[in-house]
Amino acid sequence: MNARALNLLGLALVGIVGVGFLILTPRLVELDIVLELTIYMIMAILALSLALIWGYGGILCFGQSAFFGLGAYTYAIAMFNIGESTVPLLLAIALPAAFAALLGYFMFYGRISDGSCSIASIPPPARNSISARRGLVVSTAFRESRR
């Protein structure tokens, strides 16, 4: 077998084990263990996305956790208000994507430099608290990038 066939075989085996895990776990273990495993899987997705962006791409994106948290918060609020999980899941995907598109529009079409781009991707509450502590105004970084 060549390397591509082995990669596809491994991917298929991981998929089969994952689907089996999703189907059998709620039937075989108690609810509190299922909830803990759900949290572990969510954090594993966050860790894998960070490994992909930072490890392979070499891009340290401070806003990644903000978008992750925005999706989680959107899902939680929508789940309490709507009740079923399909619409909250779609909202949890759409709202962070729209916010990222809006932020990306201002970052890339505003001709922001590389350093200012990473500063702009820091979640806004953290950026404001950092600026307040240092006595800086965040907008000066954006003004300097346009010179």
Secondary structure, DSSP 8 states (H G I E B T S, - for coil): --HHHHHHHHHHHHHHHHHHHHHHHHHHS-HHHHHHHHHHHHHHHHHHHHIIIIIIT----TTHHHHHHHHHHHHHHHHHHH-SSHHHHHHHHHHHHHHHHHHHHHHHHTT--HHHHHHHTS-HHHHHHHHHHHT--THHHHHHHT-
